[in-house]
Amino acid sequence: MTPTPSFIRRSITCAALAWAVQALGAAPALAADGAAYPGKPITLIVPYPPGGSNDVFARQVAKEIGDILKQPVIVDNRPGASGNTGTATVAKAAPDGYTLVAVSSSMTTNAGVQPKMPFDPVKNLAPVAMLAKGPMVVAVNNDFPASTPAELIKAIKDHPGKFNYATSGTGSVNHMATEYLRSMVPNFEITHVPYKGQGPAVTDVIGNQVQMLISSGPSILPMIRSGKLKAVGITSLEASPIAPDLTPMATAVPGYEFDLWWGMLAPAGTPADVIGILNKAVNQALAKPQLKEQFLREGAIVTPITPAQFGDVVKSDVERWKKLARQRNIVAD
């Protein structure tokens, strides 16, 4: 049978298309509307006020990935309800890659202590990229009779109920970090004193109204370096470049680790190709030396991983903090 002219034309067209795809390596990712992604500006919601670590890291990364993707990435602060308001907005947004959220590990501690979250961090959000991780610092009043992790544990166990620890609120990250430590040390009796925010908590530790506080590095290291507080340890498993002179608490409490993290998520159902483009852009930005230095100054170490790996972190953290909240009877105010 002799091929018809129309059959020959179709064959040539198909061959040409196949060659073009092979030459380009892959077809461009498509957004939900079928257009090549990204085809318009991206909104990155920060569910906290301007000035905090979430906001700082989001703005640093937004500028870089905007340059990489050739589209503006607009940072939009939407604070409220311990980060839940802005994050819920993204969880309910169209899954097209144009509305993202920059969160921290406090999202997972919230999930652990808040039985009625307005979204499910695992089911309603898709992991895009982890930005960075950083340990917390264990600080005490200058008069406290301990300067190392082992001395801290001994002092509290030798004087059960004598000392207090401060947090920025029930169910906060520093509350969970301290209760996680308590859960791993038998007879570690120290009384929780919750405050409405980090500022008054730090002030009362300095004034010796309370004796201990576990806090993020950027929040507490300036007080330590100025001599107003004393650091006894750090919550990473190993020594950290954030504060290389501090000893890990794990030297006295084997296995104790509490790292903060910051990351980017999208609405569940966002196409995998779109998430792949975003993850690649974020990791490319994190590889830049100036960005690494900026994050380090803010108490964090850039952590480029895959969306699947980030998803595993979110899921395991939610499960861990829900279990701890049940064990320690922690319910957010």
C-alpha positions in Angstrom: 0.0 0.0 0.0 1.4 3.3 -1.1 1.5 6.0 1.7 -0.8 9.0 1.0 0.5 12.5 1.1 -1.5 13.3 4.3 0.0 10.3 6.0 3.5 11.3 5.0 2.9 14.9 6.3 1.6 13.6 9.7 4.6 11.3 10.0 7.0 14.1 9.3 5.3 16.3 11.8 5.4 13.7 14.6 9.0 13.0 13.9 9.8 16.7 14.1 8.0 17.1 17.4 9.7 14.1 18.9 13.1 15.5 17.8 12.3 18.9 19.3 11.3 17.4 22.7 14.5 15.3 22.7 16.6 18.3 21.7 15.1 20.4 24.5 15.4 17.7 27.1 11.8 17.9 28.3 8.6 19.8 27.7 8.0 22.8 29.9 5.9 22.3 33.0 2.3 23.3 32.7 0.3 25.1 35.3 -3.4 24.2 36.0 -4.6 26.4 33.2 -2.3 24.6 30.7 0.1 27.6 30.3 3.9 27.2 30.7 5.0 27.7 34.3 5.7 30.3 35.6 3.8 32.7 33.3 3.0 35.4 35.9 4.2 36.7 39.3 4.2 34.3 42.2 2.9 35.2 45.7 4.8 34.0 48.7 2.8 34.4 51.9 4.6 34.8 55.2 2.1 34.0 58.0 4.0 36.3 60.4 4.7 40.0 60.8 7.6 41.6 59.0 11.0 41.4 60.6 11.1 37.8 62.0 13.1 34.9 60.7 10.3 33.7 58.5 10.0 37.1 56.8 13.8 37.6 56.5 14.4 34.2 54.9 11.4 34.4 52.6 12.5 37.8 51.2 16.1 36.7 50.7 15.0 33.6 48.8 12.1 35.3 46.9 14.5 37.8 45.3 16.9 35.0 44.1 14.2 32.6 42.8 12.5 35.5 41.1 15.7 36.2 39.1 16.0 32.5 38.3 12.4 32.0 37.2 12.2 35.4 35.4 9.1 36.2 37.3 8.6 38.5 40.3 8.0 36.6 43.7 5.9 38.9 45.8 6.2 38.5 49.6 2.8 39.0 51.3 2.7 39.2 55.2 -0.5 37.8 56.6 0.0 37.3 60.3 -2.5 35.9 62.8 -3.3 32.9 65.0 0.3 31.8 65.5 0.8 31.5 61.7 -2.4 29.6 61.0 -4.2 32.4 59.3 -1.8 32.9 56.4 -1.0 29.2 56.1 -4.7 28.3 55.9 -5.1 30.9 53.0 -2.5 29.0 51.0 -3.9 25.5 51.9 -7.2 26.7 50.4 -5.7 28.4 47.3 -5.7 27.2 43.8 -3.1 24.5 43.3 -1.4 26.2 40.4 2.0 27.1 41.9 1.3 30.8 42.1 0.4 31.0 45.8 3.0 29.6 48.2 3.7 29.9 51.9 7.0 30.3 53.9 6.7 28.5 57.2 8.8 27.3 60.0 8.8 24.2 62.3 6.3 26.1 64.5 3.7 24.9 62.0 4.3 21.3 63.2 4.4 22.2 66.9 1.1 24.0 66.4 -0.4 20.9 64.8 0.8 18.9 67.9 -1.0 21.1 70.5 -3.9 22.6 68.6 -6.7 20.0 68.1 -8.7 22.2 65.7 -6.2 23.5 63.2 -7.9 25.2 60.2 -5.8 23.0 57.9 -3.9 19.7 57.9 -0.2 20.3 57.4 0.3 16.9 55.8 -3.0 16.5 53.8 -3.7 20.1 52.7 -0.2 21.3 51.8 2.5 20.0 49.4 6.2 20.3 50.3 8.2 22.4 47.9 11.6 23.0 49.5 13.3 23.3 52.8 15.2 26.5 53.1 17.3 26.1 56.3 17.7 24.5 59.7 19.1 25.8 62.9 19.5 24.7 66.5 18.1 26.4 69.6 20.2 27.6 72.5 19.7 26.7 76.1 20.3 29.8 78.2 20.2 30.4 82.0 20.5 33.4 84.3 24.0 34.3 85.2 23.6 33.2 88.8 22.4 29.7 87.8 24.8 27.0 89.2 25.6 25.4 85.8 27.6 26.2 82.7 27.5 22.9 80.8 24.7 20.5 79.8 25.7 17.9 82.4 25.8 20.6 85.1 22.4 21.8 84.1 20.8 18.4 84.3 22.5 17.7 87.7 21.4 21.1 89.2 17.8 20.6 88.3 17.7 16.9 89.4 19.4 17.8 92.7 16.8 20.5 93.4 13.5 19.2 92.0 10.9 22.0 91.7 13.2 24.8 92.7 13.8 26.3 89.3 11.5 27.6 86.6 11.7 27.8 82.8 10.2 30.5 80.6 8.5 30.2 77.2 6.8 32.5 74.8 3.5 30.7 75.4 1.9 27.3 76.0 2.5 25.1 73.0 5.2 27.4 71.6 8.4 26.0 70.0 10.5 26.7 73.1 7.8 25.1 75.3 7.9 21.9 73.1 11.7 21.9 73.1 11.9 22.1 76.9 9.2 19.5 77.4 10.9 17.2 74.9 14.1 17.5 77.0 12.1 16.8 80.2 10.5 13.7 78.6 14.0 12.3 78.1 15.4 12.9 81.6 13.9 11.1 84.6 13.1 13.3 87.5 13.8 16.5 85.6 11.4 18.7 87.6 11.3 22.3 86.6 8.2 24.5 86.5 6.9 26.0 83.3 6.2 29.8 83.3 4.5 30.8 80.0 4.7 34.5 78.8 2.9 36.3 76.0 5.9 36.5 73.7 9.7 36.1 73.7 10.6 39.6 74.9 9.1 39.4 78.5 10.4 35.9 78.8 13.9 36.9 78.1 13.6 39.9 80.5 12.6 37.8 83.4 15.3 35.2 82.8 17.8 38.1 82.9 16.2 39.3 86.1 16.2 35.8 87.7 12.4 35.7 88.1 12.8 32.5 86.0 16.0 30.6 85.5 16.1 28.9 82.1 14.9 29.5 78.5 15.5 27.5 75.3 15.4 29.9 72.4 16.4 30.3 68.8 19.9 31.5 68.2 19.1 34.9 66.7 16.7 35.7 69.6 19.1 34.8 72.4 22.7 34.9 71.3 23.0 38.8 71.4 22.0 38.6 75.1 24.6 35.9 75.7 27.4 37.7 73.9 26.6 40.9 75.8 27.0 39.0 79.1 23.3 39.4 80.2 22.7 35.6 80.0 24.7 32.4 80.1 24.5 29.7 77.5 24.9 26.1 78.7 24.3 24.2 75.5 22.8 23.9 72.1 20.0 21.6 70.8 21.7 20.1 67.8 23.1 16.6 68.0 26.6 17.9 67.1 28.4 21.2 67.4 26.9 23.8 65.1 28.5 26.6 63.1 25.8 28.8 64.5 27.6 28.8 67.9 30.6 26.5 67.6 31.7 27.1 71.1 28.5 25.6 72.6 28.2 22.0 73.7 25.3 19.9 72.4 22.7 18.9 75.1 23.0 15.4 73.6 26.3 15.0 75.4 24.3 14.8 78.6 21.0 13.6 77.2 21.8 11.1 74.4 19.6 11.5 71.4 18.2 14.8 72.3 17.8 17.0 69.2 15.5 19.9 68.5 16.3 21.8 65.3 14.2 24.6 63.9 13.6 24.6 60.2 12.2 26.9 57.6 10.5 25.9 54.4 8.2 26.5 51.5 4.9 24.8 50.7 2.2 24.9 48.1 -1.5 23.9 48.1 -2.0 20.1 47.9 -2.6 19.0 44.4 -0.1 21.4 42.8 1.4 19.6 39.8 4.6 17.7 40.5 6.3 19.4 37.5 5.6 22.8 39.0 6.9 21.8 42.4 10.0 20.4 40.7 10.7 23.7 39.0 10.2 25.6 42.3 12.4 23.1 44.2 15.2 23.4 41.7 15.1 27.2 41.8 15.2 27.3 45.6 18.1 24.9 45.8 19.9 26.8 43.1 19.4 30.0 45.2 20.6 28.3 48.4 23.8 27.3 46.7 24.9 31.0 46.3 27.6 31.9 48.9 26.1 35.2 49.8 22.8 33.6 50.7 24.5 31.0 52.8 26.3 33.8 54.7 23.1 35.7 55.2 21.3 32.7 56.6 24.2 31.8 58.9 24.2 35.4 60.3 20.5 34.8 61.1 21.2 31.5 62.9 20.4 29.0 60.2 22.2 26.7 57.8 20.9 26.4 54.2 19.4 22.9 53.7 18.7 22.0 50.0 16.7 18.8 49.9 14.0 17.2 47.6 10.2 17.8 48.1 9.8 14.2 49.2 12.5 14.6 51.8 11.0 17.8 53.1 7.6 16.1 53.2 9.0 13.3 55.4 10.3 16.0 57.8 6.9 17.6 58.1 5.1 14.4 58.6 7.5 13.0 61.2 7.5 16.3 63.1 3.7 16.4 63.3 3.6 12.9 64.6 6.4 13.5 67.1 4.8 16.7 68.6 1.3 15.2 68.7 2.7 12.3 70.7 4.7 14.6 73.0 1.6 16.8 73.6 -0.4 13.7 74.6 2.3 12.5 76.9 2.9 15.8 78.6 -0.7 17.0 78.5 0.1 20.1 76.5 -2.9 22.0 75.0 -2.5 25.4 73.4 -4.3 28.3 75.1 
